[in-house]
Amino acid sequence: MSVLLSAIIPALLPAAADGVRAIINRVTGGAGAKPANVAEVIQLMEAETNRLKTLAQLDAVTGEIYQWAATLRALQRPALATLILVSYVGAVYASTASQSTLDMLGSYAQMVTFYLFGDYGYRAVGKAAR
């Protein structure tokens, strides 16, 4: 069971880091990095907008392609994430899997769980708290 736990821990790292930062801020009396005036708030919002635009451009399709190709391209991340997680769980419960295979699939599963749950979940919780 500890093998599966090692794949779940990366999903919790951003929240743990935020908790440590909150404890440090409480002890030191600091409020963390917060904008001091309206101009800084606007700059932060523009930076976030530019970041999202850049991410959208990375996923944007250039030129005309068939709809099935666009659909296949959009399903790559979820399909590969599912394949990695199912392979990892299957290898954990298979008695024939070698330790090196478990280690490799475990590393991939950690990356996937952080990508799916850690980063996006942390952002969603952070936005909900504001």
N, CA, C and O atoms as a MOPAC input file, in Angstrom:
PM7 MOZYME 1SCF
protein

 N      0.80700 1    -1.18700 1     0.00000 1
 C      0.00000 1     0.00000 1     0.00000 1
 C      0.85600 1     1.25900 1     0.00000 1
 O      0.43500 1     2.29900 1    -0.50600 1
 N      2.07400 1     1.16600 1     0.57500 1
 C      2.93700 1     2.34900 1     0.60000 1
 C      3.39700 1     2.73300 1    -0.79900 1
 O      3.75400 1     3.88500 1    -1.04500 1
 N      3.38800 1     1.76600 1    -1.71600 1
 C      3.76200 1     2.05900 1    -3.09600 1
 C      2.71600 1     2.97600 1    -3.72700 1
 O      3.07000 1     3.91900 1    -4.43600 1
 N      1.44400 1     2.71300 1    -3.47800 1
 C      0.38400 1     3.58200 1    -3.99000 1
 C      0.40600 1     4.94400 1    -3.30700 1
 O      0.08900 1     5.96100 1    -3.92300 1
 N      0.77800 1     4.95700 1    -2.04800 1
 C      0.86100 1     6.22500 1    -1.32900 1
 C      1.93100 1     7.12000 1    -1.93500 1
 O      1.77900 1     8.34200 1    -1.95100 1
 N      3.01200 1     6.52700 1    -2.43300 1
 C      4.07200 1     7.33100 1    -3.03700 1
 C      3.61000 1     7.99900 1    -4.32600 1
 O      4.21000 1     8.98400 1    -4.75700 1
 N      2.56900 1     7.48800 1    -4.93700 1
 C      2.01600 1     8.13600 1    -6.13300 1
 C      1.02900 1     9.23000 1    -5.75900 1
 O      0.76700 1    10.12300 1    -6.56500 1
 N      0.47900 1     9.17500 1    -4.55600 1
 C     -0.50300 1    10.16600 1    -4.13200 1
 C      0.17900 1    11.37200 1    -3.47600 1
 O     -0.35100 1    12.48200 1    -3.52400 1
 N      1.33100 1    11.16400 1    -2.87200 1
 C      2.02100 1    12.24400 1    -2.15600 1
 C      2.29100 1    13.45600 1    -3.04000 1
 O      2.09100 1    14.57600 1    -2.57100 1
 N      2.73600 1    13.30600 1    -4.30100 1
 C      2.97600 1    14.50800 1    -5.10800 1
 C      1.73800 1    15.37100 1    -5.31900 1
 O      1.85900 1    16.57300 1    -5.55400 1
 N      0.56800 1    14.78500 1    -5.23900 1
 C     -0.65200 1    15.56800 1    -5.37900 1
 C     -0.87200 1    16.46700 1    -4.16100 1
 O     -1.56300 1    17.48200 1    -4.24900 1
 N     -0.28700 1    16.09400 1    -3.03500 1
 C     -0.47900 1    16.85500 1    -1.81100 1
 C      0.63300 1    17.85700 1    -1.53700 1
 O      0.50200 1    18.69100 1    -0.64100 1
 N      1.73000 1    17.78900 1    -2.29600 1
 C      2.87200 1    18.66800 1    -2.05000 1
 C      2.54600 1    20.16100 1    -2.15100 1
 O      2.98400 1    20.91400 1    -1.28100 1
 N      1.80700 1    20.63100 1    -3.15100 1
 C      1.52300 1    22.07200 1    -3.19200 1
 C      0.74100 1    22.56200 1    -1.97300 1
 O      1.01700 1    23.64300 1    -1.45300 1
 N     -0.21700 1    21.78300 1    -1.52300 1
 C     -0.98600 1    22.18700 1    -0.34900 1
 C     -0.11200 1    22.17000 1     0.89900 1
 O     -0.25600 1    23.03400 1     1.76400 1
 N      0.78900 1    21.20100 1     1.00400 1
 C      1.70300 1    21.14800 1     2.14800 1
 C      2.65300 1    22.34000 1     2.13800 1
 O      2.92000 1    22.93200 1     3.18400 1
 N      3.16000 1    22.69200 1     0.96400 1
 C      4.05200 1    23.85100 1     0.86200 1
 C      3.31500 1    25.12900 1     1.25900 1
 O      3.88500 1    25.99200 1     1.92600 1
 N      2.07400 1    25.25000 1     0.85900 1
 C      1.29100 1    26.42700 1     1.23400 1
 C      1.03300 1    26.45100 1     2.73300 1
 O      1.03200 1    27.52000 1     3.34300 1
 N      0.81800 1    25.30300 1     3.32700 1
 C      0.63100 1    25.22600 1     4.77200 1
 C      1.87500 1    25.64700 1     5.53400 1
 O      1.77900 1    26.36500 1     6.52900 1
 N      3.05200 1    25.20500 1     5.07600 1
 C      4.30700 1    25.59700 1     5.70700 1
 C      4.49900 1    27.10400 1     5.57700 1
 O      4.90700 1    27.76700 1     6.53100 1
 N      4.20800 1    27.63900 1     4.40900 1
 C      4.33800 1    29.08800 1     4.20200 1
 C      3.38300 1    29.85000 1     5.12300 1
 O      3.74900 1    30.89500 1     5.66100 1
 N      2.17500 1    29.34300 1     5.30700 1
 C      1.21400 1    30.00500 1     6.19500 1
 C      1.70200 1    29.98300 1     7.64200 1
 O      1.52500 1    30.95500 1     8.37500 1
 N      2.31400 1    28.87600 1     8.04900 1
 C      2.84800 1    28.78600 1     9.41500 1
 C      3.97700 1    29.79300 1     9.60600 1
 O      4.04400 1    30.47800 1    10.62700 1
 N      4.86300 1    29.87600 1     8.61500 1
 C      5.97400 1    30.83600 1     8.69800 1
 C      5.43700 1    32.26100 1     8.73400 1
 O      5.92700 1    33.09000 1     9.50000 1
 N      4.43800 1    32.54900 1     7.91300 1
 C      3.85000 1    33.89600 1     7.91400 1
 C      3.19200 1    34.22000 1     9.25200 1
 O      3.24100 1    35.36200 1     9.71000 1
 N      2.58500 1    33.23300 1     9.86800 1
 C      1.92500 1    33.46500 1    11.15700 1
 C      2.96500 1    33.72500 1    12.25700 1
 O      2.77600 1    34.59400 1    13.10900 1
 N      4.06800 1    32.95700 1    12.22400 1
 C      5.10300 1    33.12300 1    13.23700 1
 C      5.82500 1    34.46000 1    13.06300 1
 O      6.09700 1    35.15500 1    14.04200 1
 N      6.13500 1    34.81800 1    11.81400 1
 C      6.88100 1    36.05700 1    11.56400 1
 C      5.99000 1    37.28100 1    11.47100 1
 O      6.48600 1    38.40700 1    11.50900 1
 N      4.69700 1    37.08400 1    11.35100 1
 C      3.78500 1    38.21100 1    11.24400 1
 C      3.70200 1    38.78400 1     9.84300 1
 O      3.07000 1    39.81900 1     9.63200 1
 N      4.33000 1    38.12800 1     8.88700 1
 C      4.29100 1    38.58700 1     7.50400 1
 C      3.01700 1    38.14500 1     6.81700 1
 O      2.37800 1    37.17400 1     7.22300 1
 N      2.66500 1    38.84900 1     5.79900 1
 C      1.45200 1    38.51100 1     5.04700 1
 C      1.80400 1    37.85500 1     3.72000 1
 O      0.91700 1    37.57500 1     2.91300 1
 N      3.08100 1    37.60800 1     3.48800 1
 C      3.46800 1    37.03500 1     2.20800 1
 C      3.54800 1    38.12900 1     1.15300 1
 O      3.46500 1    39.31700 1     1.46500 1
 N      3.70500 1    37.72800 1    -0.05200 1
 C      3.80600 1    38.69100 1    -1.15200 1
 C      2.41300 1    39.11000 1    -1.58000 1
 O      1.70000 1    38.35900 1    -2.24500 1
 N      2.03800 1    40.30200 1    -1.19600 1
 C      0.74000 1    40.84100 1    -1.59000 1
 C      0.96800 1    42.18300 1    -2.26600 1
 O      1.87400 1    42.92600 1    -1.88800 1
 N      0.15600 1    42.49400 1    -3.25800 1
 C      0.31900 1    43.78600 1    -3.92400 1
 C      0.05200 1    44.93500 1    -2.96100 1
 O     -0.84700 1    44.88400 1    -2.12200 1
 N      0.87800 1    45.98300 1    -3.12000 1
 C      0.77600 1    47.12000 1    -2.21300 1
 C     -0.23700 1    48.15900 1    -2.67800 1
 O     -0.76300 1    48.92700 1    -1.87200 1
 N     -0.50900 1    48.17900 1    -3.99700 1
 C     -1.43800 1    49.18400 1    -4.50700 1
 C     -2.18400 1    48.61700 1    -5.71400 1
 O     -1.96100 1    47.48000 1    -6.13000 1
 N     -3.06100 1    49.43000 1    -6.25400 1
 C     -3.90500 1    48.99100 1    -7.36400 1
 C     -3.06700 1    48.70100 1    -8.60900 1
 O     -3.37800 1    47.77400 1    -9.35700 1
 N     -2.02200 1    49.47400 1    -8.83700 1
 C     -1.17700 1    49.27200 1   -10.02200 1
 C     -0.52100 1    47.89000 1    -9.99400 1
 O     -0.42100 1    47.22700 1   -11.02600 1
 N     -0.07700 1    47.45900 1    -8.81200 1
 C      0.52900 1    46.13200 1    -8.70200 1
 C     -0.49600 1    45.02700 1    -8.91100 1
 O     -0.17900 1    43.99100 1    -9.49600 1
 N     -1.71500 1    45.23700 1    -8.44100 1
 C     -2.78500 1    44.25500 1    -8.67000 1
 C     -3.05200 1    44.12200 1   -10.16500 1
 O     -3.21800 1    43.01400 1   -10.67500 1
 N     -3.09300 1    45.23500 1   -10.85300 1
 C     -3.32800 1    45.21300 1   -12.30100 1
 C     -2.17700 1    44.51300 1   -13.01300 1
 O     -2.40900 1    43.74800 1   -13.94900 1
 N     -0.94500 1    44.75900 1   -12.59000 1
 C      0.20900 1    44.09600 1   -13.19700 1
 C      0.14300 1    42.58200 1   -12.98600 1
 O      0.45000 1    41.81500 1   -13.89900 1
 N     -0.25400 1    42.15300 1   -11.79400 1
 C     -0.38000 1    40.72200 1   -11.52900 1
 C     -1.47400 1    40.09200 1   -12.39300 1
 O     -1.30600 1    38.98900 1   -12.91500 1
 N     -2.58100 1    40.79200 1   -12.53500 1
 C     -3.67400 1    40.27200 1   -13.36600 1
 C     -3.25300 1    40.18600 1   -14.83200 1
 O     -3.59900 1    39.22800 1   -15.52400 1
 N     -2.50800 1    41.18100 1   -15.30500 1
 C     -2.02000 1    41.15200 1   -16.68900 1
 C     -1.01800 1    40.02100 1   -16.88300 1
 O     -1.02600 1    39.35900 1   -17.92100 1
 N     -0.16200 1    39.79700 1   -15.90400 1
 C      0.80500 1    38.69800 1   -16.00100 1
 C      0.08300 1    37.35100 1   -16.06100 1
 O      0.46700 1    36.47900 1   -16.84000 1
 N     -0.95400 1    37.17500 1   -15.25000 1
 C     -1.72400 1    35.93100 1   -15.27100 1
 C     -2.44900 1    35.76400 1   -16.60200 1
 O     -2.52200 1    34.65500 1   -17.13200 1
 N     -2.98200 1    36.85100 1   -17.14100 1
 C     -3.64500 1    36.80900 1   -18.44300 1
 C     -2.66200 1    36.42300 1   -19.53200 1
 O     -2.98300 1    35.60500 1   -20.39400 1
 N     -1.47400 1    36.99900 1   -19.50400 1
 C     -0.45800 1    36.65100 1   -20.49600 1
 C     -0.02300 1    35.19800 1   -20.37100 1
 O      0.23300 1    34.53700 1   -21.37800 1
 N      0.06100 1    34.69800 1   -19.14700 1
 C      0.43100 1    33.29200 1   -18.93800 1
 C     -0.63700 1    32.36900 1   -19.52900 1
 O     -0.31900 1    31.38100 1   -20.19100 1
 N     -1.90000 1    32.70100 1   -19.28300 1
 C     -2.97800 1    31.88100 1   -19.82100 1
 C     -3.03600 1    31.95900 1   -21.34200 1
 O     -3.32600 1    30.95900 1   -21.99900 1
 N     -2.76600 1    33.12500 1   -21.90600 1
 C     -2.73000 1    33.25800 1   -23.36300 1
 C     -1.61500 1    32.40100 1   -23.95400 1
 O     -1.80200 1    31.75500 1   -24.98400 1
 N     -0.46800 1    32.39800 1   -23.30600 1
 C      0.65000 1    31.59400 1   -23.78000 1
 C      0.31600 1    30.11000 1   -23.72600 1
 O      0.62100 1    29.36700 1   -24.65900 1
 N     -0.31000 1    29.67700 1   -22.63900 1
 C     -0.72000 1    28.27200 1   -22.54100 1
 C     -1.73900 1    27.91700 1   -23.61400 1
 O     -1.68800 1    26.82600 1   -24.18200 1
 N     -2.66300 1    28.82700 1   -23.89500 1
 C     -3.66100 1    28.57800 1   -24.94100 1
 C     -2.99800 1    28.50300 1   -26.30900 1
 O     -3.40900 1    27.70500 1   -27.15100 1
 N     -1.98100 1    29.32400 1   -26.54000 1
 C     -1.28200 1    29.27900 1   -27.81800 1
 C     -0.52100 1    27.97500 1   -27.99400 1
 O     -0.39100 1    27.48000 1   -29.11400 1
 N     -0.02500 1    27.42200 1   -26.91800 1
 C      0.67900 1    26.13800 1   -27.00100 1
 C     -0.26400 1    25.01600 1   -27.42600 1
 O      0.13600 1    24.09900 1   -28.14300 1
 N     -1.50500 1    25.09300 1   -26.98500 1
 C     -2.48600 1    24.06300 1   -27.31900 1
 C     -3.27200 1    24.38100 1   -28.58500 1
 O     -4.04400 1    23.54700 1   -29.05700 1
 N     -3.08800 1    25.56600 1   -29.13400 1
 C     -3.86000 1    25.96000 1   -30.31800 1
 C     -3.40600 1    25.17500 1   -31.54800 1
 O     -2.23300 1    24.83400 1   -31.70000 1
 N     -4.36700 1    24.90500 1   -32.40800 1
 C     -4.09800 1    24.19700 1   -33.65800 1
 C     -3.73500 1    25.24000 1   -34.71200 1
 O     -4.45600 1    26.21700 1   -34.91000 1
 N     -2.61400 1    25.01800 1   -35.38000 1
 C     -2.21700 1    25.94200 1   -36.44100 1
 C     -2.64600 1    25.36000 1   -37.78200 1
 O     -2.37800 1    24.19500 1   -38.07700 1
 N     -3.29900 1    26.16200 1   -38.57400 1
 C     -3.76900 1    25.69200 1   -39.87900 1
 C     -5.05500 1    24.89500 1   -39.75200 1
 O     -5.63100 1    24.76900 1   -38.67100 1
 N     -5.48500 1    24.36500 1   -40.88000 1
 C     -6.70500 1    23.56400 1   -40.88400 1
 C     -6.34900 1    22.08900 1   -40.77200 1
 O     -5.48100 1    21.58400 1   -41.48500 1
 N     -7.04000 1    21.41000 1   -39.86000 1
 C     -6.85900 1    19.96800 1   -39.72300 1
 C     -8.23400 1    19.32600 1   -39.65400 1
 O     -9.23900 1    19.99800 1   -39.42200 1
 N     -8.26200 1    18.03100 1   -39.85700 1
 C     -9.52100 1    17.29900 1   -39.76600 1
 C    -10.00400 1    17.28400 1   -38.32100 1
 O     -9.20700 1    17.36000 1   -37.38600 1
 N    -11.31500 1    17.18400 1   -38.15100 1
 C    -11.89800 1    17.17800 1   -36.80600 1
 C    -11.42800 1    15.96800 1   -36.00500 1
 O    -11.18400 1    16.08500 1   -34.80400 1
 N    -11.29800 1    14.80300 1   -36.65200 1
 C    -10.85600 1    13.62400 1   -35.92100 1
 C     -9.42700 1    13.80900 1   -35.42500 1
 O     -9.07300 1    13.29500 1   -34.36400 1
 N     -8.60300 1    14.53200 1   -36.17200 1
 C     -7.22800 1    14.78100 1   -35.74300 1
 C     -7.21200 1    15.73400 1   -34.54300 1
 O     -6.42100 1    15.55300 1   -33.61800 1
 N     -8.07400 1    16.73600 1   -34.55600 1
 C     -8.15700 1    17.66900 1   -33.43300 1
 C     -8.65600 1    16.94900 1   -32.17800 1
 O     -8.16600 1    17.19800 1   -31.07700 1
 N     -9.62500 1    16.06400 1   -32.35000 1
 C    -10.15400 1    15.29700 1   -31.22600 1
 C     -9.09100 1    14.36400 1   -30.66100 1
 O     -8.92600 1    14.26700 1   -29.44500 1
 N     -8.37300 1    13.68000 1   -31.54400 1
 C     -7.30400 1    12.78100 1   -31.11700 1
 C     -6.21800 1    13.54900 1   -30.37700 1
 O     -5.69500 1    13.07400 1   -29.36800 1
 N     -5.88600 1    14.71400 1   -30.86700 1
 C     -4.86400 1    15.55100 1   -30.22900 1
 C     -5.32300 1    15.99900 1   -28.84500 1
 O     -4.52500 1    16.03600 1   -27.90800 1
 N     -6.60100 1    16.33700 1   -28.71400 1
 C     -7.12900 1    16.78600 1   -27.42400 1
 C     -7.20400 1    15.65200 1   -26.40700 1
 O     -7.16500 1    15.90100 1   -25.20200 1
 N     -7.31200 1    14.40500 1   -26.87800 1
 C     -7.43000 1    13.26100 1   -25.97000 1
 C     -6.08800 1    12.65500 1   -25.57800 1
 O     -6.05600 1    11.69800 1   -24.80500 1
 N     -4.98800 1    13.18200 1   -26.08500 1
 C     -3.68900 1    12.58800 1   -25.79300 1
 C     -3.36700 1    12.61100 1   -24.30200 1
 O     -3.00100 1    11.58100 1   -23.73500 1
 N     -3.49500 1    13.74900 1   -23.67200 1
 C     -3.13300 1    13.84700 1   -22.25000 1
 C     -4.00300 1    12.95700 1   -21.36900 1
 O     -3.46300 1    12.19700 1   -20.56500 1
 N     -5.33400 1    13.02300 1   -21.48900 1
 C     -6.14200 1    12.14400 1   -20.62500 1
 C     -5.90400 1    10.66100 1   -20.89600 1
 O     -5.88000 1     9.85600 1   -19.96500 1
 N     -5.72800 1    10.29800 1   -22.16100 1
 C     -5.51900 1     8.88400 1   -22.48700 1
 C     -4.18500 1     8.39000 1   -21.93500 1
 O     -4.12000 1     7.29600 1   -21.37300 1
 N     -3.13600 1     9.16700 1   -22.08400 1
 C     -1.83600 1     8.75200 1   -21.56900 1
 C     -1.81700 1     8.73900 1   -20.04000 1
 O     -1.20300 1     7.85800 1   -19.43900 1
 N     -2.47300 1     9.69200 1   -19.41800 1
 C     -2.53400 1     9.70300 1   -17.96000 1
 C     -3.27100 1     8.46600 1   -17.44700 1
 O     -2.83800 1     7.83700 1   -16.48000 1
 N     -4.36700 1     8.12400 1   -18.08400 1
 C     -5.11300 1     6.91900 1   -17.69300 1
 C     -4.27600 1     5.67000 1   -17.90200 1
 O     -4.24300 1     4.79300 1   -17.03900 1
 N     -3.60200 1     5.58100 1   -19.03500 1
 C     -2.74900 1     4.42700 1   -19.32800 1
 C     -1.64900 1     4.27700 1   -18.28600 1
 O     -1.38300 1     3.16700 1   -17.82400 1
 N     -1.01100 1     5.37300 1   -17.91300 1
 C      0.06600 1     5.30600 1   -16.91800 1
 C     -0.46500 1     4.87800 1   -15.55900 1
 O      0.13300 1     4.01900 1   -14.91000 1
 N     -1.57100 1     5.45700 1   -15.12000 1
 C     -2.11400 1     5.10600 1   -13.80700 1
 C     -2.61500 1     3.66500 1   -13.75500 1
 O     -2.40200 1     2.96400 1   -12.76600 1
 N     -3.27600 1     3.22900 1   -14.81500 1
 C     -3.76100 1     1.84000 1   -14.84800 1
 C     -2.57900 1     0.87200 1   -14.89700 1
 O     -2.60800 1    -0.16900 1   -14.24100 1
 N     -1.55300 1     1.20100 1   -15.65800 1
 C     -0.36200 1     0.34600 1   -15.72100 1
 C      0.31500 1     0.26000 1   -14.36600 1
 O      0.76200 1    -0.81000 1   -13.95300 1
 N      0.38900 1     1.38000 1   -13.68100 1
 C      1.03400 1     1.38000 1   -12.36700 1
 C      0.26100 1     0.54000 1   -11.35900 1
 O      0.84400 1    -0.28200 1   -10.65300 1
 N     -1.04700 1     0.74500 1   -11.29300 1
 C     -1.85500 1    -0.03700 1   -10.35600 1
 C     -1.79600 1    -1.52200 1   -10.71600 1
 O     -1.71000 1    -2.37600 1    -9.83300 1
 N     -1.84100 1    -1.82600 1   -12.01600 1
 C     -1.72500 1    -3.22200 1   -12.44100 1
 C     -0.38000 1    -3.83100 1   -12.07600 1
 O     -0.31600 1    -4.99000 1   -11.66800 1
 N      0.69700 1    -3.06000 1   -12.21700 1
 C      2.02800 1    -3.56900 1   -11.88500 1
 C      2.20100 1    -3.76100 1   -10.38800 1
 O      2.90900 1    -4.67100 1    -9.95600 1
 N      1.55900 1    -2.91000 1    -9.58800 1
 C      1.65000 1    -3.04900 1    -8.13200 1
 C      1.01900 1    -4.36500 1    -7.69100 1
 O      1.55000 1    -5.05500 1    -6.81900 1
 N     -0.10900 1    -4.70600 1    -8.29300 1
 C     -0.80900 1    -5.92300 1    -7.87900 1
 C     -0.39400 1    -7.16400 1    -8.65800 1
 O     -0.81500 1    -8.27000 1    -8.32000 1
 N      0.42000 1    -7.00200 1    -9.69200 1
 C      0.91900 1    -8.16600 1   -10.43200 1
 C      2.15500 1    -8.70400 1    -9.71700 1
 O      3.05100 1    -7.94900 1    -9.34000 1
 N      2.18200 1    -9.98400 1    -9.54500 1
 C      3.31500 1   -10.57900 1    -8.83300 1
 C      4.53900 1   -10.73500 1    -9.73700 1
 O      5.62800 1   -11.03900 1    -9.25100 1
 N      4.37400 1   -10.53300 1   -11.03100 1
 C      5.48700 1   -10.73200 1   -11.95400 1
 C      6.24300 1    -9.44500 1   -12.27500 1
 O      7.24600 1    -9.49500 1   -12.98700 1
 N      5.80200 1    -8.31600 1   -11.78300 1
 C      6.45800 1    -7.03700 1   -12.09700 1
 C      7.76600 1    -6.91200 1   -11.31400 1
 O      7.81000 1    -7.17000 1   -10.11200 1
 N      8.82700 1    -6.51100 1   -12.01600 1
 C     10.12200 1    -6.33900 1   -11.35900 1
 C     10.15100 1    -5.00600 1   -10.60900 1
 O      9.32400 1    -4.12200 1   -10.83100 1
 N     11.12100 1    -4.89900 1    -9.72800 1
 C     11.23200 1    -3.67400 1    -8.93100 1
 C     11.57700 1    -2.47300 1    -9.80300 1
 O     11.10300 1    -1.36700 1    -9.54600 1
 N     12.39800 1    -2.67900 1   -10.83200 1
 C     12.75500 1    -1.55900 1   -11.71000 1
 C     11.53300 1    -1.07300 1   -12.49800 1
 O     11.38400 1     0.12400 1   -12.74500 1
 N     10.66400 1    -2.00300 1   -12.88900 1
 C      9.43000 1    -1.61700 1   -13.58300 1
 C      8.51900 1    -0.83300 1   -12.65100 1
 O      7.92700 1     0.17000 1   -13.05000 1
 N      8.40800 1    -1.29200 1   -11.40400 1
 C      7.59100 1    -0.57100 1   -10.42700 1
 C      8.14500 1     0.82300 1   -10.16000 1
 O      7.38600 1     1.78400 1   -10.03600 1
 N      9.46300 1     0.93100 1   -10.07500 1
 C     10.06900 1     2.24500 1    -9.84000 1
 C      9.80900 1     3.18400 1   -11.00800 1
 O      9.47800 1     4.35300 1   -10.80500 1
 N      9.95700 1     2.68100 1   -12.22900 1
 C      9.74400 1     3.51900 1   -13.41000 1
 C      8.27500 1     3.95900 1   -13.50200 1
 O      7.98200 1     5.14100 1   -13.68400 1
 N      7.36400 1     2.99500 1   -13.37400 1
 C      5.94500 1     3.33800 1   -13.43800 1
 C      5.52900 1     4.22100 1   -12.26000 1
 O      4.64700 1     5.06900 1   -12.39600 1
 N      6.16500 1     4.01900 1   -11.10600 1
 C      5.88500 1     4.86500 1    -9.95400 1
 C      6.27700 1     6.31300 1   -10.20100 1
 O      5.55900 1     7.23300 1    -9.80900 1
 N      7.41400 1     6.51300 1   -10.85100 1
 C      7.83500 1     7.88300 1   -11.18500 1
 C      6.84800 1     8.53800 1   -12.13200 1
 O      6.47800 1     9.69800 1   -11.95300 1
 N      6.42700 1     7.79500 1   -13.13300 1
 C      5.44000 1     8.34000 1   -14.07300 1
 C      4.10900 1     8.61900 1   -13.38000 1
 O      3.46900 1     9.63700 1   -13.64200 1
 N      3.69500 1     7.71200 1   -12.49500 1
 C      2.42700 1     7.90500 1   -11.78000 1
 C      2.49700 1     9.12600 1   -10.87200 1
 O      1.50500 1     9.83900 1   -10.72100 1
 N      3.65400 1     9.37700 1   -10.26700 1
 C      3.80300 1    10.57200 1    -9.43800 1
 C      3.66800 1    11.82900 1   -10.27600 1
 O      3.01900 1    12.79100 1    -9.86400 1
 N      4.28100 1    11.82200 1   -11.45500 1
 C      4.17200 1    12.98200 1   -12.33700 1
 C      2.71800 1    13.22400 1   -12.75100 1
 O      2.24600 1    14.36000 1   -12.76500 1
 N      2.02500 1    12.14600 1   -13.08300 1
 C      0.63800 1    12.27100 1   -13.54000 1
 C     -0.26500 1    12.75200 1   -12.41700 1
 O     -1.10300 1    13.62800 1   -12.63300 1
 N     -0.10800 1    12.19400 1   -11.22000 1
 C     -0.97400 1    12.62300 1   -10.12500 1
 C     -0.71100 1    14.07200 1    -9.75700 1
 O     -1.64100 1    14.80300 1    -9.41800 1
 N      0.55500 1    14.49900 1    -9.81800 1
 C      0.82700 1    15.91200 1    -9.54600 1
 C      0.19600 1    16.78000 1   -10.62800 1
 O     -0.40100 1    17.81400 1   -10.32600 1
 N      0.32400 1    16.36800 1   -11.88000 1
 C     -0.24200 1    17.14400 1   -12.99000 1
 C     -1.75900 1    17.23700 1   -12.88000 1
 O     -2.33100 1    18.31800 1   -13.01900 1
 N     -2.40800 1    16.10500 1   -12.63000 1
 C     -3.86800 1    16.07700 1   -12.60800 1
 C     -4.46000 1    16.70000 1   -11.35300 1
 O     -5.39800 1    17.49300 1   -11.43600 1
 N     -3.92700 1    16.35200 1   -10.20900 1
 C     -4.58000 1    16.71500 1    -8.96400 1
 C     -3.84600 1    17.80200 1    -8.19100 1
 O     -4.47900 1    18.70300 1    -7.64000 1
 N     -2.54800 1    17.73000 1    -8.14400 1
 C     -1.78900 1    18.65600 1    -7.32100 1
 C     -1.84100 1    20.07600 1    -7.79700 1
 O     -2.32200 1    20.95300 1    -7.07900 1
 N     -1.36000 1    20.32500 1    -8.98800 1
 C     -1.25400 1    21.69000 1    -9.48800 1
 C     -2.62500 1    22.30200 1    -9.74200 1
 O     -2.90400 1    23.40800 1    -9.27900 1
 N     -3.48000 1    21.59700 1   -10.47200 1
 C     -4.80100 1    22.14000 1   -10.78500 1
 C     -5.69500 1    22.21500 1    -9.55600 1
 O     -6.44000 1    23.18000 1    -9.38200 1
 N     -5.62100 1    21.21100 1    -8.71400 1
 C     -6.41200 1    21.23600 1    -7.48900 1
 C     -5.98800 1    22.36000 1    -6.56800 1
 O     -6.82700 1    23.01400 1    -5.94700 1
 N     -4.68400 1    22.58700 1    -6.47900 1
 C     -4.16800 1    23.66100 1    -5.64100 1
 C     -4.62500 1    25.01600 1    -6.17100 1
 O     -5.00300 1    25.89400 1    -5.39500 1
 N     -4.59200 1    25.18400 1    -7.47900 1
 C     -5.06600 1    26.44700 1    -8.05600 1
 C     -6.55300 1    26.64400 1    -7.82100 1
 O     -6.98900 1    27.75700 1    -7.52600 1
 N     -7.34100 1    25.57900 1    -7.94800 1
 C     -8.78000 1    25.69400 1    -7.72500 1
 C     -9.09400 1    26.03600 1    -6.28400 1
 O     -9.97700 1    26.85300 1    -6.02200 1
 N     -8.38600 1    25.42700 1    -5.34400 1
 C     -8.60300 1    25.71600 1    -3.93100 1
 C     -8.15200 1    27.13500 1    -3.62300 1
 O     -8.81200 1    27.84300 1    -2.86200 1
 N     -7.03900 1    27.55800 1    -4.20400 1
 C     -6.54300 1    28.90800 1    -3.97600 1
 C     -7.48000 1    29.96200 1    -4.50100 1
 O     -7.65500 1    31.00100 1    -3.86500 1
 N     -8.10000 1    29.71900 1    -5.66600 1
 C     -9.04700 1    30.67800 1    -6.21800 1
 C    -10.34500 1    30.69200 1    -5.42400 1
 O    -10.98200 1    31.73700 1    -5.29100 1
 N    -10.74200 1    29.52900 1    -4.89100 1
 C    -11.97600 1    29.47200 1    -4.11400 1
 C    -11.81800 1    30.19600 1    -2.77700 1
 O    -12.78400 1    30.73500 1    -2.23700 1
 N    -10.60400 1    30.20400 1    -2.25300 1
 C    -10.36400 1    30.83500 1    -0.95500 1
 C    -10.31700 1    32.35800 1    -1.07000 1
 O    -10.51400 1    33.05600 1    -0.07600 1
 N    -10.06000 1    32.87900 1    -2.26300 1
 C     -9.94300 1    34.33600 1    -2.43300 1
 C    -11.25700 1    35.02400 1    -2.43000 1
 O    -11.31400 1    36.24700 1    -2.56300 1

